[in-house]
C-alpha cells in the first residue's frame, strides 16, 4: 500500500481519480461483466442519472426496467451527439450483444432513426423478427467505437480528465473505421479517464493522451499498457485478472481469440481463487489456461471526489499461470 505521506503530497487529492492513481490502485478486474449494451444518443446536458435526464427518450425508461427484470447483465449508456454523425430529429442507437458462451467481440447492430421510433426499435431488439420494420434505418456495423466517460455531472473527474484523451483519440481516429464518443457513466469514475473499446468490450482507465492513441493503432506492446487495462466485459472480475496476464503474453493477437472464463474454486479464508480461461484461436485451435489469483494487500481509494469516502480496496496477483 502506498504510504499516506506519498499520497498527501500530490495536489488535487480530493479528486478521486488523482487519489486512485497516486495510491497505486491497479484497475484490472473492474470491468462490469455484461451480456448486452444499449447505447442511445442523448443530447447534453445530462443529469446525475442520465436515464432521468430531460433529453432521454420519453417512454424508454419503463422498457429498460422490464429488460432489467429479465436479466441483470445488461447496460444502457448515453452518447453525446457528434456534429460529424448527428442529424437533428434523429437518434443513433448502437446495440452490442454477446453472441455465445465463447466469443471475441460483441455482435453489433446500429440504427439511425427518427426520435419517435426509438422506443419501438428498442422493444423490437428483444425479438429479431420484429426488426424487419426498421431495416431501412439500419447502418453498417463495421466501425470500432470508443466510448469515453464524460459524465461530469456524476463526478468532476470524468469531465476534467476525459477531454484531453477524447481530443487525442479524435485526431487519430478515421470516422469510417474508428469513431470516438463522449458517454455517460461506465463505472468506477475513480479510474478516470476511462473508456470502452467496442465491439470487443475492453475497458481501460487512468488514461493519458499519450497512452490513449496506441489503443487505436495497437502499435506498442500490450504489456506497456498493463497498468491502464481494466479488463474484458465478457468475463467475471477474477477471470479478468488472469486474462490480462495471457493478453500480455500473446499480445494484440489475443483479441481475436474466442474465450470464456470461470472461477473453479474460491477460498474466502485465504482470499485465493482458481480460475480457468478456455479459448479458440482464429485458426480453430482450442485450449485452456489455469491460474491462481490471490489477494495481496489493499490500497486506500476515494470513491467520489470531495466526499471523503475512503476505503481499502483489495489488490490481486496471478501465479501458476499455465496452458493446459
N, C-alpha and C positions, 0 to 999 in steps of 0.2 A: 504494500500500500504506500502511495506517495505521502511524504510527511506533510503535516499541517503547515510547517514553515514554508515549504516549497509552494504549496497551493496559495497561501495568502499573499505572497509577494507578487503575484500576477494581477495586472489591472482587470477590471470588469469581472471580478469573481462572483458578482451577483447574477451574472448571466449563466444559465445552466450549461450551455454548450462550451463556454470557456472553462467553467469549473470541471466539466467532464473530461475535456481534452487534457487539462493540466493535472488532473488526478491520475491520468494514465489509464482511463477506462477502455477496455477492449470492446469494440462494438459487436463482435461476432456473436451470433445466436439471438440477435434482437429483431430479425425479420419476422413479422407475423405470418404463421403458416396460413395459406389461403388457397381455396379452390377456384374462386371466381372474383373478378373485379369488374365493376360497372363504373366507367369514367364518363362524367357528364360535364359538358361545357356550361359554366355558370359565371356570368359577368361579376367582377368585383364591384363594390366591396363585399366581403364575406363576414358573417358574424362569427362568434367564437365556435358555434356549432354550424358548420356550413349547410347542413341539411335543413336548418331552420332560417336560413338567410332569405332576404326579400326576393332575391333573384333566382332562388332554387325553383325548379319547375313545379308549378302548382299541381297537386294531386299525386306527386310521385312518392312522397313520404309513406303513405299507407301501403303502397305497393312494395316498398323496400322492407317495411315492417313485416309484411306477410312472408316475404322471401327469407328474412332473418329467422322467422319462426320455423321455417322448414330446414334451414341449415345455418350453422353459426360460422362456417368458413367462407363467408363472402363479404366483400367490402364495396362501399360506394365512395368514390373520390370525385372532387370537382377539379376541373382545369379552367384556367382563365382564358378567355378568347385571345387569340393572337391575330394581329392585323393581316398576316400573310395567309391565315387559314380561316378567317372569320367572314360570315355573311349575315348582315342584320336580319333578324326574324327567324334565323336558323340556329339549330343546336347540333353540335357534333357529339356523337355517342361512340365510345370505344368499349368493347366487351371482350375480356380475356377469360378463358375457361380452361381448367385443367383437362387435357384430352384423355387421360387414363392414369392408372396407378403409377406407371413409369413413363417419364417424359423429360424433354429437354427445354421446351418452351410452351407457353400457353397458346392455345388456339385463339386467334384474334378475329373479331368482326368489327367493322366500322360503318357507321351510318351518319349521314349529314342530311337533316330533315327539318321541316317547319316545326316551330316550338309546340304547336298544338298536337303534334304526333309523337312527342317524346314519351308520354305515359303509355299510349297504346303499343309503341315499339318495345318498351321495357317489359311490358306484360307478355308480349309475343316471344321474347328471348327464352322464356321458360318452355315454350312449345315450338320447336323449329319449324313445323309445318305452317304455323301462323305467320312466319316471316316472309312468306311469298308476297304478301300485300305491301311489303316495304322494300322489295328488291330494287326498285328504281332509285332508292336513296342509298343503296349500298356503295361503299367506297373501296378501292383497292386496299388490301390489308398487308402491304409489303414493307412498311416502314418500321424502323426501330423508334420507340417513343421514350424519351427521358422525362420523367415526372419529378420535378424538383419542388420540395415543400417550400412554399412561400406564405404560409398561413400565419402572418404576423399577429393577427387578432388572437390567436391561441397562445403564442409565445413570441416575444420580440426577436429571439434568435433566428427564427425561421424567415423573418423578413430581412433582418440586418445582414445575415451572413450568406443568404442564398443568392442575392442579386449578383455578386461578382462571379459566382460559379455559373449562374444562368447566362450571364453575358458572355463568358468564355466559351461555354458549350455552343451558344448560338453562332459564334464566329467559326466554329469547327464543324457544324452540322450542315449537311446538304438536305434541303427540305424534301427532296424526292426519296431520300434514303433514311435520314435521321431527323426527327422533329424534337423540339425541346419545349416543355410546357411548365408553367407555374401551377402548382397543385395545392390542394388543401392538405390537412394534417395526415401524414402517412405513418406516424408513430415515432415515439422517442425523440422529441424535439431537443433533448439534451445532446443528441448526436448531430445537430445541425452544423453545416448544411447537409441535408440528406436527400437521397433520390432513389427512384426505382427505374431500372432499365428493362423495358418491355420490348418484345414479348417474353423474354426469359424470366422476368420477375426477380432479378437480382437487386438487392438493396445495398447501398453504400452510404457512409456517413463520415462526419468530421472532415468533409472535403475542403480543398482549397482550389483556387483557379488552376494552379499548375498541376494538381493531381486529378482534375476532372476531365480535361480533354483527352488524356490517354484512354479513357473509357470508351470514347468514340472510335479511335483508331486501333486500340488494343496493340499498341506498338512498343510497350515496355513489358518486362516480365510481370506476371500477376503477383509474384512474391514481393515486388516493390510496392504493391498496393495492399498488402496484408492488413495493415492497421486501419484501413478505411472500409473493409468489407464487413457488412452486417450479416449477410447470409442470403440463402436462396429460399424464396417463399414456398417452394414445393416440398420442403422438409420441416419436421418439428425442430425446435430450437437446439436440442442437444445434438441432433444429427447435422445441423448446420455447422456446428463447430468442427466436426470430423470432415465434412465436405470441403471446408476451407483448406484443410491440410492436403487433401487429394488435389484440389484445384491448384495449389501452389506447386505440387509435384508435376502435374501433367500440363499446366499452363492453359492458355485460352482454348486449346482443343477440347478441354474437358466440358466446355459449354455446349458442345454438340453431342455429348453422351446422354442418352436417356437414363434417368436414375430414379430411385425411390430409396427411402431410408426409414429405419425404425430403431427404437430402443429395445434391445433384447433383455436387459436386466437393469434395475435401478436399485441401488443400496443407499437409502437416505442417511443411514448412520455414518457411512464413510464418504457421503457426497460423491459417489462414483457410479458411472453408468457404462454399460457395454452397448455399443452402437454398431449397426451394420448398414452399409450403403450398397445396394445392388445396382448394377449398371448394364447397359447395352451400348457398345461402341457404334459409331457411324457405319463401320464395316460389318456389324452384326455379331461381333464377339460379345459374350456375356461373362459376367463375373461379379465378385463382391469384395468389399473391403470391410474389415472389422477393426475397431479401435476401442480404447478405454478413454473415457472423459472423466476428469477428476477436478473438483473444485480446489483451488489453491489460493485461499485468502480472499479478501474483499478490497474494494476501493470505495471511498465515500463519494456519492453522487448527489447532485442537486437536481431535483426532478422538474422544477419550474422556476424560471427566472424571477428573482426578487422575492420569492416566497419563503426562503429559509427552510424548505422541507428536505433536509439532508437525510440520507440513509445509506447503509452499506449495501453494495452490490457485489455478488459473487463473481469471481473471475475463474476461468477454466483453462486447463491444458489437456493436450491429447498425447497419449502414449500407446505403445504397442500397435501402431498402425501397420496392418499387413493386408496384402491381397491374398484372398483365398484361392 
